[in-house]
Amino acid sequence: MSEKGEVDLTGAKLNTGVWLVKVPKYLSQQWAKATGRGDVGKLRISKKGNQGKPEVSFTLNEELTVIEGLEDKTVSAPRDHPLTMQTVGGQTLAVFTEASSADKIALEGVVVQRAECRPAVSESYMKLKRLQIEESSKPIRLSQQLAKAVTNNYKPVANHAYNMEYERKKKEEGKRARADKQHVLDMLFSAFEKHQYYNIKDLVDITKQPVIYLKEILRDIGIYNVKGTHKNTWELKPEYRHYQGEEKTDD
């Protein structure tokens, strides 16, 4: 295997010429179904044609004319397809293939002829086009009237419990207006004179202040216990402690 980025130029050495042919979408889809099953049809080249040019036509194998997915089973793909030949027009076009490993690229040949494959106008082709237009014009979603209500285990909920709880907390938080910092400090010192430890929920109930604002003030005067017997509680810093019933000592 060649290194990534290398191109196998064996096709160029063989001077292989290829045709670049534009085909209808339905025809390429029918060809894809024939992978590994042999030929897809026959290509005829007649030396006698208009203005001395050869006439080229493609005939699709009969077993590939059945188009799956169409409601009307009487519609089939056209078999006869004349090719309109065109010049390359001074362009340099080439065909490359890429290995499944995506590491090897090979030159298959240089484009020497361009052509357009068109279906011959026939009743079969007109039926196919009419059905394709009808299918494309159908709405993706259809409304349907139900004879009875649909009942299942998954009934719609106007509002989920966690959304209701969030809204309740949000409204409650919004009702709490920030009081003057000194007033909040007075309430906190008064509370800590009664008890040494408080969790944040109790302090919010006592001060009626927003949690974020209350924590900002507590960080100035308090200590948050992250372990031990009084884990997840606040207490005053030593310099601010003064509890009821505490004995005074003379200097």
C-alpha positions as CSV (number, residue, x, y, z in Angstrom):
1,M,0.0,0.0,0.0
2,S,1.3,3.4,-0.9
3,E,1.8,6.1,1.6
4,K,-1.1,8.5,2.2
5,G,-1.0,11.2,-0.5
6,E,0.5,9.1,-3.2
7,V,-1.4,8.6,-6.4
8,D,-1.2,5.4,-8.5
9,L,-0.6,6.6,-12.1
10,T,-0.9,3.2,-13.8
11,G,-4.0,4.4,-15.6
12,A,-2.1,7.3,-17.1
13,K,0.6,5.0,-18.4
14,L,-2.0,2.8,-20.1
15,N,-3.5,5.9,-21.7
16,T,-6.9,4.8,-20.6
17,G,-9.8,7.0,-22.0
18,V,-13.1,7.2,-20.1
19,W,-16.5,8.7,-20.7
20,L,-18.1,11.2,-18.3
21,V,-21.8,10.6,-18.6
22,K,-24.6,12.5,-16.8
23,V,-27.6,10.2,-16.0
24,P,-31.1,10.7,-14.5
25,K,-31.3,10.1,-10.7
26,Y,-33.7,7.2,-11.0
27,L,-31.2,5.4,-13.3
28,S,-28.3,5.7,-10.9
29,Q,-30.6,4.4,-8.1
30,Q,-31.5,1.4,-10.2
31,W,-27.8,0.8,-11.0
32,A,-27.0,0.8,-7.3
33,K,-29.4,-2.1,-6.8
34,A,-27.4,-4.2,-9.3
35,T,-24.2,-4.2,-7.2
36,G,-22.6,-7.6,-7.5
37,R,-25.4,-9.0,-9.7
38,G,-23.8,-8.5,-13.1
39,D,-24.5,-6.1,-16.0
40,V,-26.9,-3.2,-15.6
41,G,-27.7,-3.0,-19.4
42,K,-26.3,-2.7,-22.8
43,L,-24.5,0.2,-24.6
44,R,-25.0,0.4,-28.3
45,I,-22.7,2.5,-30.6
46,S,-23.8,2.9,-34.2
47,K,-21.3,4.3,-36.7
48,K,-24.1,5.7,-38.9
49,G,-25.8,8.8,-37.6
50,N,-26.7,12.4,-38.2
51,Q,-23.9,14.4,-39.9
52,G,-21.7,11.3,-39.8
53,K,-21.6,11.2,-36.0
54,P,-22.1,7.9,-34.2
55,E,-25.4,7.2,-32.4
56,V,-25.1,6.0,-28.9
57,S,-27.9,4.5,-26.7
58,F,-28.2,2.6,-23.4
59,T,-30.8,-0.1,-22.7
60,L,-31.5,-0.9,-19.1
61,N,-31.8,-4.5,-18.1
62,E,-35.5,-5.5,-17.7
63,E,-35.1,-6.8,-14.1
64,L,-33.9,-3.3,-13.1
65,T,-37.0,-1.5,-14.3
66,V,-39.0,-2.2,-11.1
67,I,-38.8,0.9,-8.9
68,E,-39.4,0.1,-5.3
69,G,-41.3,2.5,-3.0
70,L,-43.9,3.6,-5.5
71,E,-47.6,3.0,-4.7
72,D,-48.5,2.4,-8.3
73,K,-46.8,-0.9,-9.2
74,T,-47.7,-0.5,-12.9
75,V,-45.1,2.3,-13.2
76,S,-41.6,1.2,-14.2
77,A,-38.3,2.8,-15.2
78,P,-37.8,3.4,-18.9
79,R,-35.4,1.0,-20.6
80,D,-34.2,3.0,-23.7
81,H,-31.9,6.0,-23.1
82,P,-30.3,7.8,-26.1
83,L,-27.0,9.6,-25.3
84,T,-26.2,13.1,-26.4
85,M,-22.5,13.3,-27.1
86,Q,-20.5,16.4,-26.2
87,T,-16.9,17.5,-26.6
88,V,-14.6,17.8,-23.6
89,G,-14.2,21.5,-24.6
90,G,-10.4,21.9,-24.1
91,Q,-10.7,20.8,-20.4
92,T,-8.5,18.2,-18.8
93,L,-10.7,15.9,-16.7
94,A,-9.7,12.7,-15.0
95,V,-11.3,10.0,-13.0
96,F,-9.8,8.8,-9.7
97,T,-10.8,6.0,-7.3
98,E,-10.1,5.8,-3.6
99,A,-9.4,2.6,-1.7
100,S,-11.7,1.6,1.2
101,S,-8.8,2.4,3.6
102,A,-8.8,6.0,2.2
103,D,-5.1,5.8,2.0
104,K,-4.7,4.9,-1.7
105,I,-5.8,7.0,-4.7
106,A,-5.6,5.7,-8.2
107,L,-6.0,7.4,-11.6
108,E,-8.5,5.3,-13.7
109,G,-8.2,7.4,-16.8
110,V,-8.5,10.7,-18.6
111,V,-12.0,11.9,-19.8
112,V,-12.0,11.8,-23.6
113,Q,-15.8,12.1,-24.1
114,R,-18.7,13.8,-22.3
115,A,-22.3,12.7,-22.7
116,E,-25.8,13.1,-21.3
117,C,-28.0,10.1,-20.9
118,R,-31.7,11.0,-21.3
119,P,-34.7,8.7,-21.3
120,A,-36.6,8.2,-24.5
121,V,-40.0,9.9,-24.4
122,S,-42.4,7.1,-23.8
123,E,-45.6,6.3,-21.9
124,S,-43.5,4.6,-19.2
125,Y,-41.4,7.6,-18.7
126,M,-44.4,10.0,-18.6
127,K,-46.1,7.8,-16.0
128,L,-42.9,7.9,-13.9
129,K,-42.5,11.6,-14.1
130,R,-46.2,12.2,-13.2
131,L,-46.0,9.9,-10.2
132,Q,-42.7,11.5,-9.0
133,I,-44.3,15.0,-9.2
134,E,-47.4,13.8,-7.2
135,E,-45.1,12.2,-4.5
136,S,-43.0,15.3,-4.1
137,S,-46.1,17.5,-3.8
138,K,-47.5,15.5,-0.9
139,P,-47.2,17.3,2.5
140,I,-44.8,15.7,4.9
141,R,-47.3,15.9,7.8
142,L,-50.9,15.1,7.5
143,S,-53.7,15.9,10.0
144,Q,-55.9,12.9,11.0
145,Q,-59.2,12.9,12.9
146,L,-59.3,10.3,15.7
147,A,-62.4,8.3,16.5
148,K,-61.4,8.1,20.1
149,A,-58.9,9.6,22.5
150,V,-55.4,8.1,22.6
151,T,-54.6,6.7,26.0
152,N,-51.2,5.6,27.1
153,N,-48.9,5.7,30.1
154,Y,-47.2,8.9,29.0
155,K,-49.7,11.7,29.5
156,P,-48.7,15.3,29.0
157,V,-47.9,17.4,32.1
158,A,-48.6,21.1,32.3
159,N,-45.6,21.7,34.4
160,H,-43.1,19.3,36.0
161,A,-42.5,19.3,39.7
162,Y,-38.9,20.5,39.5
163,N,-40.0,23.4,37.4
164,M,-42.6,24.4,39.9
165,E,-40.1,24.1,42.8
166,Y,-37.6,26.3,40.8
167,E,-40.3,29.0,40.2
168,R,-41.3,28.9,43.8
169,K,-37.8,29.5,45.0
170,K,-37.3,32.2,42.4
171,K,-40.3,34.1,43.5
172,E,-39.4,33.7,47.2
173,E,-35.9,34.9,46.5
174,G,-37.3,37.9,44.5
175,K,-39.4,39.0,47.5
176,R,-36.4,39.3,49.7
177,A,-35.0,42.8,49.3
178,R,-31.5,43.5,50.5
179,A,-31.5,45.3,53.8
180,D,-28.7,47.7,55.1
181,K,-25.6,45.7,55.8
182,Q,-25.4,47.0,59.4
183,H,-29.0,46.0,60.0
184,V,-28.2,42.5,58.8
185,L,-25.1,42.4,61.0
186,D,-27.2,43.3,64.0
187,M,-29.6,40.5,63.3
188,L,-26.8,38.0,62.9
189,F,-25.0,39.0,66.1
190,S,-28.3,38.8,68.0
191,A,-28.9,35.3,66.6
192,F,-25.3,34.1,67.5
193,E,-25.8,35.3,71.0
194,K,-28.4,32.6,71.4
195,H,-26.7,29.8,69.6
196,Q,-23.1,29.1,68.4
197,Y,-23.9,27.2,65.2
198,Y,-26.4,27.9,62.4
199,N,-27.0,26.4,59.0
200,I,-27.6,28.8,56.1
201,K,-31.3,28.0,55.8
202,D,-31.9,29.0,59.4
203,L,-30.0,32.3,59.0
204,V,-32.0,33.0,55.8
205,D,-35.2,32.5,57.8
206,I,-34.0,34.8,60.5
207,T,-32.7,37.7,58.4
208,K,-35.1,37.3,55.4
209,Q,-32.1,38.1,53.1
210,P,-31.1,36.7,49.7
211,V,-28.7,33.7,50.2
212,I,-25.9,35.2,48.0
213,Y,-26.0,38.6,49.9
214,L,-26.2,36.9,53.3
215,K,-23.1,34.7,52.5
216,E,-21.1,37.8,51.5
217,I,-21.7,39.2,54.9
218,L,-21.1,36.0,56.8
219,R,-17.7,35.6,55.2
220,D,-16.6,38.8,56.9
221,I,-17.7,37.8,60.4
222,G,-18.0,34.0,60.3
223,I,-16.4,30.7,59.8
224,Y,-18.0,27.9,57.7
225,N,-17.4,24.4,59.1
226,V,-16.7,21.9,56.4
227,K,-16.1,18.9,58.7
228,G,-16.5,17.7,62.3
229,T,-19.5,17.5,64.5
230,H,-20.9,20.9,63.2
231,K,-20.3,20.2,59.5
232,N,-22.1,22.6,57.1
233,T,-22.8,25.2,59.7
234,W,-21.7,28.8,60.3
235,E,-20.2,30.2,63.5
236,L,-18.7,33.6,64.4
237,K,-15.0,34.3,64.2
238,P,-13.3,34.2,67.6
239,E,-13.1,38.0,67.7
240,Y,-16.9,38.4,67.4
241,R,-18.0,35.7,69.7
242,H,-20.2,36.6,72.7
243,Y,-22.8,34.0,73.7
244,Q,-25.5,34.2,76.4
245,G,-24.5,32.6,79.6
246,E,-20.8,33.1,78.9
247,E,-18.9,33.9,82.1
248,K,-17.0,37.1,82.2
249,T,-13.5,37.0,83.4
250,D,-11.6,39.9,84.9
251,D,-8.3,41.0,83.4
